[in-house]
Amino acid sequence: MQSAAQKVLVVGGNGFLGSAVCRAALARGMQVTSISSSGKPYTTPKGHSPAWTSKVNWQAGNALQPETYAYLLPGSTAVVHTLGTLLEDARYKSALRESNLPALLGTFAARLASLDPGSRNPLEDPEKEGGYERMNRDSALRVCEAFAATESEIPLDGPRPFVFVSAEDVFRPFIPTRYIETKREAEMYIEGILGRTKNFRGVYIRPSLIYHPHFRPLTSPLAAILDLSASLHAQAPRGFPTPANILKALSSGTRSDSLIPPSPLDSVACALTIPPIHVDHVAEAICIAVDNARSDVRGVVGVREMRELIGWSLKGSSAPPLSNSAHKQQTL
């Protein structure tokens, strides 16, 4: 049973994942505030506002400008940061939301065109409004710094959680390397900020492909294929030359001290072995992580750990965890 004193601030609460977090937190008896650039309540792809949105305190704020939301932080027992972007071309989000396949393919076509050596990738400009540095890293750091500088107005038994929605490395080479690099940089810097005090704990949620059959139906076919691949790889005997093992072997000579493996072959291998995850399952895991009574939940939380938190068991699975634990140790 959740305490009524638990007050969660969701950064980006009217987005795809953020709205699922708000809904799940309300179901657990938490008080929820959302900040976003518009401050508008969440609406479905058809423009409807579900009944639960009336229970959320919707506020406008710029994650990069703490002065626009700092007044909310002392009264928050936990903060969840859900902002992020896969592509600089934000049209992909509306394409997914509206199930517009031609528009979605167009954004990825533009991404592939940017791979032309003579074409300048706009994401290389860290000052660009939708750039990876600003959206995936700096916005989280500004919120974390402001949160860590506050004292809770509510008596708590444990450290206040800051939950950062990161990602598994499963999207390269279709998504620029800088996407996952900025996610890992954010994890590292947040841990440095929160590591200075015992009053806070960092939780780094690393989902793979997040899907929803109704709100994002275009993700369902790919999710089904990847889920089948992950199941087959999990059942393969240890050492069997699966596609993922072959890809990892081919990239074994390209290791470095960077936050992620240099070769995109590792990323493809992870995509083949780490199952996709429903948006509601990610949200449930996040809500368990923000519970003040669960101070044991900290650090990197991958797909398998999320499933364990929400009580999901994979029938017949005796294979070792498929998440890249070496990368986790390297990051934190």
N, C-alpha and C positions, 0 to 999 in steps of 0.2 A: 504494500500500500504506500503510495507516494505521499509525502508531506505537502500540505498546501503551501508551505513556505518556499517551495522550490520554484524559482522564477527563471525561465530560460530566455535568453536573447538570441534570436536567430538572424544572422546577417544574410540577407537575400531570401527572406521567408516567403516571398511571393513567387519564387521560381519553381522549377520542376522538383528538385530534391528538397529545397527549403520548405515548400508547402507541405510535403509529406512529413517532414520533421515536425512542423507546427501541428499538424493533425494528430500525429502519434503522441506528441507531448501532451496535448490537451486530453487525449484518451487516458493518459496516465495520471491525470489530475494536476498537471503542472500549469502554472501561469505562463503565458507565452507573449512575448513582444517581438515584432519583426521590424527590421529596418531595411529599406531599399531606397534606390534613387527616387522613385516615384512616391513611395509611401502608400501605394494603392493596395487593397486586398487582393488576394489570389483569385483568379477566375479560371475556369476550365477552358479547354480549347474552343468551346462553343460560346464562351463569354458569360457563363453562369457563375455566380458566387455561392458555393456550398454553404449550408447552415453553419458549419463549424467556424467559418471565417469571422462571424460576428463575435466570437469569443477571443479573438486575437487583437492585441493592441498594435495596430499598424502605424508605423512612424516613418517619416522621410529622413534620410541621412546618407551621407557619402562616406563609405568605408575609409577612403583616403584622407578624410577630414574629421578627426576625432571630435572636434568641437561641435559637430552636428549631432552627436549621439552620446557624448561623455556623460551627460546627466542620467542616462539609463544604466550605466555600468555598476555603480555602487549597489543598486537594488537588484542586480542579477546574480543568481547563484551559479550560473553557467553561461557560456557563450558558445554558439555553434556558428562557424564560418563556412557558408556553402557557396560563396561566389567563385567563379572560375569560367574559363572559356577554352574550348578545344581548338577553335579556329579564330583568327582575327576577324574574319568575315562573319559578323554576328547573325547574318541571314540564315545560317544553318539552324539556329535555335527556332526561329519562326517556321522554317521549313519542316522541322521535326514536329513542332506543335500543331501545324496545320496538315501534316501528312502529305506534304507537297514533294513528291519524289523528284520531279525534274529540277526544282529549285535546290533540293539537297545535293543532287548530283552536280549541279552547277557550282556550288560552293567548293566541292571537292575537286572539280575540274580546275577551278581557279587555284586551288592549293597545288595541284600537280604542275600547273603552268609556272608557278613561282619557283619550281625546282630548276627551271632554266637558268644556267649560269649568268645569262644576260639580264635576268629579271631580278629586281631587288625585292626581297621579302620585307613587307612593312613591319613585321614583328621584330625586325632587328632594331627598330626605333623604340627604345624603352619609354619614351615620352608619349607614344601614341596612345590615345584614349583606351583602346581595346587591347593593347599589347599584353603579352604574357607576363612581363615583369610587373605591370600595374595590376592586372586582374588576378593572376594566380599566386603572386608572391607579396607584392607591396601592400595590397589591400588587407591581407591577413595579418601582416606584420604591424600595420598601424593599429588595427583593432586589438591585437594581442598586447602591444605596448600600452595602450590606453587602459585595457582591462587589468593588466598586471600592476598598474600604478594606483589602483583603487583598493579600498578596504570594504569588505562586505557589510552592508547594513543589517544583514540577517545572520544571526548566530548559526554557525555551521560546525559539524563534527569533523569534517575532513577538508582537504584542499578543494578549491574551486576549479572545475574543469574548463579548459579551453579546447574545443573540438574543432579540428581543421579537416575539412574534406579534401583529401589528397587524391591519389589515383594509383592503381597498379600500372606498370609499364606494359601496356597491351595494345597501344594504338600506333606505334611506329611501324613502318615508314609512312603510313597514310596521314599521320599527324606530325607536324614538325617536332624535332627532338627538344626544342626549347620548351614545349608544353610540359613534358615530364621533368625536365631540368628545373624549371621554376617551382614546380610542386615540391621537389626534393629540397631545393634551397629554402623554401618556406618552412618545411619541417625542421630543418637544421637550425634556422635562425629562431624559430619559435621555441624550440627546446632550449636554446641558449638564454632566451629571455625569461622563460619560466623556471629554468634551472637555478636561478639566483635566489629563489625563495621556496619555502615548503608550503606556502599557502595556495599554490596553484599546481595543477597537473595537466600535461599536454596529452591529447589523444589524437592520433593521426589515422583517420579512416581512409583506407585504400580500396575503393571498389574497383571492379573491372568494368565491363560494359553494363551500364544501368539501363534496365528496360521497363516498359509498362505496356501491356498489350492494347490498352484502350487509349491512354493519353499520348503514347508514342508508338503507334502500331508499326511504323517503319523499322523499329528496332527488333521486333519479334522474330522475323526470319533469321537474322544474323544471330540473335540470342539462342535460338533453337539449334543452329549449326554448332556454335561454340560450346553449348552445353553438352551436346552429343560428343564433341571432340574431347572435352574434359572428362566425361564419363569413360570413354574408351581408353584414354591415356591412364586414368586411375586404375583400370582393371588390367592393364598390360603388366606382364612380369617385370620385375626389376632388371634393368640392363637391356631390355628388349629395344631394338632400334626403331622406336616410334618416330614419327615426324618431328616432334619436339626435341627428342634426344639428338636426332641428326642435326637439327638446326643449331642446337647448343654446341655440338661438337665442331661444327663448321666455324662458329664464332669464338671458340675457346682461345684462339691465338690473338684475340683483339682486346684482352682485358686491360684495364687501366685503373688509376686511382680516382676517376671521376665518380660523381654521384650515381651515375647509371652506366650500364655496359655500353661501350661505343657502338657495337654492332646492332642494327635493328633486328637481326636474326634472333637475338635473345628476346626481344619484345614480341615477335611473332610466336616464338616458342611458349611464352607466357600466355599469350592469347589462346593458344591451343590447349593449355592445361588448366588455366584458372577459369572456372565457370562464370558466366554472367550472373547478375544478381538483380532481383526485383527492387524497384525504388522503395517500396514499403518495408522491405527487409533491411535495407540500409538505414532507413529512418528509425526503425525499431532498435537496431543496434546502437545508433547514436543516442537515443533516449535512455537506453540502459547505461551508456557511458557517462551521460550527464547527471545521472542519479548520484546525489551526494553520498549515498551509502555504498557506492561501488568505487571506492578509491583504489581498488585493485585493477581497474581498467585504466591503463595508461600506455603510452608509447604507440607503436604501429599496430593497427588492427586491420588485417587483410580479410579477404572474402571468407576464408575458412573460419577465422576467429569471429567474424560477424555472425556466421551461421551458428557457431557454438553459443554465442551470447543469446541468440534468440531461440535456442533450443532445436535448431534444425539438425537432423541427422541424415547422412547420406547412406541409404541402405546398401549393405554389402561392401562398403568402402573400408579397406584396411590399409590403403596406401598411405605413405607418409605425406605430410602437408606439401602441397605443390607450390605454395607461395615462395617467392625468392627471399628466404630468410637471410641469405648472405647480403643481399642488398639492404635489408632492414638494419643489420648490424653496421653496415657501412655508412648508412644515413645518420643513425642516431648513436 
